[in-house]
Amino acid sequence: MAAPSDLAFDPWDPAFLADPYPAYADLRGRGRVHWFEPTNQWLVPHHADVSALLRDRRLGRTYQHRFTHEEFGRTAPPAEHEPFHVLNDHGMLDLEPPDHTRIRRLVSKAFTPRTVEQLKPYVRELAGDLVAALVEKGGGDLLTDVAEPLPVAVIAEMLGIPEADRAQLRPWSADICGMYELNPSQETASKAVRASVEFSEYLRELIAARREEPGEDLISGLIAAYDEGDRLTEQEMISTAVLLLNAGHEATVNATVNGWWALFRNPDQLAALRADHSLVPSAIEELMRYDTPLQLFERWVLDEIEIDGTVIPRGAEIAMLFGSANHDPAVFTDPDRLDLTRAENPHISFSAGIHYCIGAPLARIELAASMTALLTKAPTLRLAAEPERKPNFVIRGLEGLAVEV
């Protein structure tokens, strides 16, 4: 186990954020687990360990189903952050069984293979329209013109959010997701709290409207399930809707721009993809692995565990490094090379275990639709300017991706 000062891992260093993968290789070479003092977390960089820990029930996304803050040796969040934590802590991503099981069972009805398959025509048509508009004006920002509006529209359509209200969803989501970064600032927390309040108030009014006039959307379905006695509270409905909106597009947006930026930097792979569109499914998996949209996922240690001789006590926090796991040479041959034909690709970009991304099949459909539309309608798409990377580590993305046709 390396001493903190020896580690190349520095999630606030612009050079690290530009390319964290060499530092991950250094971490993996030094051992299976590392104490990182600045965040008081244990870093786990190897694929086998991350994969196993995601399924280990001695770890949890929360501890409050078993312990108070005091019992767990933790300090309660500041009172002024309460709106964010109320919103966040009632979503299934931050719950453990039995609450997680109950909510996921209800929500999963909207993400069955049949339901998702039925969305394909809508997703393809929308992707085609967005790309056609980009082509018509000769280029633009791939982030704001295609990557963002597609998944936001799809998940908003599923939830039944009126089109006129959708412009605010992405800013709310971005402000809330700022709290998932390591050691967020007070300004970040204030933005997240304000967005949590506004988003919650909006959804509370929408839920009231759907109670009066139910539709075919997911929110109406969750209300109906509650009325049938499945015990979904209004706060759980609000938190679930926010989680689906945030998770339902954040990963897809960043996977799109990270992916195309990687393709532009690897022109041989882009040329191969343009020559053979049947590579799209494997290309999506490889791009998700190559530059992982979610770099880190955290778990609380509910019961003492041991990793490679290091005992990690109850009350500690583990940071599983998805980006590192996805570049582990023990699992991926030549992991730092982009290979769109990679056959064996057990990446963990969608997590694993009970918290495996419920929207993964939909995300794959959205990514395939936008990629196919860009390949067919914009075959000469090229980079117009070097992109600027967002100053985030956990959620990895770009400020924009200027392209021209």
N, C-alpha and C positions, 0 to 999 in steps of 0.2 A: 504493500500500500504506500503510494507516494505521499510525501509531505505536501501540504497545500501550496507552499511557495514553489514547489518543483513543477507543478502542473502547468501545461500549456493552455489549459481550458480557461478562457476569460470571456464570458458571455456579454461583456460590455465593451470589448475592444473592437473597433471597426474592422481591423484586419481579420480578426477571428470571425466576425459576422459575415465578412465577404466570402470566406472559405473556411468553415470550421473542421473540415474533414481531416486535414493533417493533424490537428490537435486531438481528434478522436483516435487516430491511429496511435498517437503517443500514449493516450490513456489506456487503450487496449493492451499495448505492449508493456505497460507498467503494472498491470494487474486487473483483477475482476471487480474491485470495488475501491472507491477513493472518497475520503472525507473532504468536503469542500466548505471551508469555514465561512466565506462571505454569505452563503445562503443557508448554512447549517443543514446541509443535505449530504447523503451518501450517493455518489455518482456511480451508475452501473452502465458500462459501455459495451458489453459483449452481447451478441444476438441470443445465444443460448440462455444466458441469465435473464435478460429482459423478457424473452418469450416465456420462460418459466415463472417469473415473478408476476407477470400480468395475469396468470392463472392461479396464483397462490392466495388462498383465502386467509392466510395470516396477515395479509396486507389489505388495506381498504382505502377507498377514495375519501371516506370520512371516518371519524372515530366516535362521533357523538351518538351513534346507535348503541355504543357499549360503555363509553366513559364520558364524564364531564371534562371540561377543559382542565380543571385542577387535577383530577385523577390521572389525566394523560400527561401532566407536566407541561401544559401549554397555556398561554395567555389568551383570553377571549379577544376577538377583534375589537377595535375601537368602536364605540357606540355610534359615531357619525358614519361608519361604514355599513351600518345595519341594513339599509335597503338593498345594497348589493348582495350581502350574504343571505338575506331572506330569499331573494330571487335565485341566487346560485345554488343554495343548499337544498332547495326543494325540486331541483331538476334531477333526472335519473342518473346523469353522469356523476353526480356527487352524492349519490345515495347507495346504500348497500341493502341486500335482502333483509326483510321481506318487502320493504317499500320499493326498492329498485325493481324487483321481480313483478310486482303488481303494475307499476307504471309502464314498464317496458312491454308487458303483455298487451296492454291496451294500445300503446302506440304502434306496436309491431303489426297490428292489423292494417295500418296504412302503408306498410312497407313490405307486404308479401310480394313474392316474385311476380305473381299475376298482376297485382296493382301497379307495381313499378313498370312492368312490361307495357301496360296500357298507356303509360305516360310517354313512351318512346316517340310516337308521332308528334305530340305537342312539343317535346324537347327539340326534336330535329327541325321542326318548322321554325321555332323561335331562334335556334342557333343559325339556321340558314338566313333568316331575316336580318339578324344582327350583323353577320358577316357581309351580307349583301350591302348593307348600309355603310359598313367600313370600306368596302371596295369602291362604292359609288363616290365617296369623297377622297379616294386615293390614299387612304391610310388614316392613322390616328393613334389613339392609346388603346392597345389591346386589353389593358386592365379595365378601363371604364367603358369601352365600347362593346366588349364581348364577354370578358371573364366575369365581371361583376353582375351585369344585368341578367345573364342566363340563369344561374342557380338561385338568385334572389327571386326572380319571377316564378320559378318552378316551385320553390318551397312556400312562397307566399300564396300561390295558386292552390296548393294542397291544403294550406291552413285556412284559406278563405279570406285573406286580407285584400280589401279592395285595391284596385290598381292605383287609384289616386293617392293612397296612403303609403305606397311602397318606397318612395324616395327617402324617407327617414330611417328605414330599416337598417341600411348599411352603416350610416353614422352611429346609430345606437349600438349596433353590434360591435363596431370597431372600438368604441369607448369602453364597452363592457369587457371585451377580450383583452384590453390593456392590463387588466388585473391578473391575467394569467402569466404575465412576464415575471421574471425573477426580481424580487425586491422592488415592486412598483412604487413610484414616487407619490407624494401627497397629491400632486396635480392630477396624476393618472387616476388615483383613487377618487378624487372629487368628480372627475368626468364620468367614471364608472357609476358612482352613486347617482348622479343626476340622470344619466341614461337609464339606469335601473328604475328610477321613480317614473320617468316619462314613459318608458316602454311598458311598465306594469300598468300604469293608468290607462294607456291606450288599449291594452289587451283586456283589461277589466271592463271597459266600455264595449269592446267588441264581443266579449263573452255574453254580456247582458243583452246585446242586440241579437245574438244567435239563440239565446234562450227564447226570445220573443218570436223570432223567425228563423228556425233551423234551416240549414242548407245541406249540401252533399259533402261539405268540407270536413277536415280533420277536427277542427275546434267543435263543430256541431256533434261530431262523433264522440268526442271526449265528454261533452256535456251529457249526451244520451247515456253513455256508460255510467256516468256519475248518478244519473237519475234512476238507473236500473240497479243501483246498490253496489257498484264496484268501488266505492269509497275514494274517488278522485276529488280532492278538495279544489277550490277555486285557485288557491295559491299554487298547487301542483299543476293545474292546467296552464296558468300563466308561465310558470317556470319551464314547463315542458315546451310550450310554444316558443319561448325565447331560446331555449337550448336548440331546438330544431332549426330555428332561423339562423342562429349563430353557427352551429356546427354544420348546418345544411348548406352553407355557402362559403364559409371561411376557408375550409380545406380545398374546395373545388376552385375557388378564385385563385388561391396561391399555387395550387398544383398546375393551373393553366399557364400563369405567367412564368413561374419557375421552369415549367416544362419547355415552353417556347424559347426562353432565354437559353436553356441548355441546348436546345436544337440549333439555335443560331451559333452557338459556340462549338458545335460539333457538326460542321456542314456535311461531312460524309454520311452521318446518320440521317440528317434531314433529307439529303438527296435520295437515300435508300427508301425512306418513308414516302417521299413524293412519287417514287417509281413504283411502289407497291403498297397500296392502301390497306391491304390485308394485314399489314403490320400494326395497324392502329391498336388493337387490344393489347398486344404485348408491349407496344410503345408506352401505353398509359401506365402499365405496371412498372416498367423500367424507369420512367420519368418520376413516378411517385417514390421509387426507391432512391434514385440517383440524387435528387435534391428534395429531401423530405419536408412536406409543408409543416408538420408538427414535429419539432425536434426533441421535445422532452415531455414526459408524462410522469406525474408525481403520485406516490402512494404513501400512506401512513403505515407504520409498523404496529400492528395490533397485538401481535405476539412475537416474542423474540425469534429472530432467524439468524442463520449463519451463512456467510458467503465466503468460500475459500479460506476458512479459518478465522475470518473476522466476524465477531458476534455483534449483531446490530440490535440494540435493545428496543423494547416496546416504547413508543413515544417518539421514535426517530422518524425522519422523513427520507424516502428514497426517491431519487430522480433518475428515471430510466431514460437513457439517451437513444431515442429512436433513430436519429440521424447516424449515430455511431453504429448501432446494431445493423442498420441497412447497408453499411460499408464494411462489415466484418468479413475478412478473407476466409475465415473458417467456414463460412456459409456461401459466400458469393465469389466466384472466380473472377480475378482482376476487378475488384469492386469499384475502383475509381475510374473505370472506363465505362462510358455510356454505350450500351449494346442493346438496341431495340429488338434484337432477335433472342435475347436471353430467355432460355426455356425454363430453367429452375429459378424461380424468383419468389421465395417465401418472405417478402418484405413485411414489415409490421406497421406500415404507415396508417392502417386503419385500426391499430391496437389488436387486442386478443382477449380471450376470456369473456366474462359476463358483460364487460364494457366494450366489446367489439362494436365498431361503428354500425349502428342500425341502418344508416343511410348509405353504406358503401355501394350497394348495387345501383342506387340512383346516381351517386357521384360518378360511377364508371360510365353510366349512360350519358350524363351531361358532358363529361370529358371527351367521350367518343364523338358525340354530336358536334361539339365545337371544333375539335381537331379535324373531323371529316369535312365539315363545312369550309374550314380555312384551307385545307388541302385542295378541295375541288373548286371553290369560288375565288381563292386568292393564291394560285399556284406559284406566283412570283413574290410572295410576301417576304419582306426583308427588314432587317433592323434599321431604324432611322437614327437612333441615338443610343449611346451607352446608358443603360438604366441605372437608377440609384436604388440601392437596397434599403428597405425599411430598417430603422435602428432597433429592431426586435430580434430576440433570439428564439423564444419558444415557438411563436407562430412566424414562420419564415416566409417572407414575401418581398415584393418590389413596390416602390412608390408608383411605378408606372412602367409600361413597355411600349415605347414609340415605334411604330412600324409604318412602312409604306408599301404600296402595291405598284 
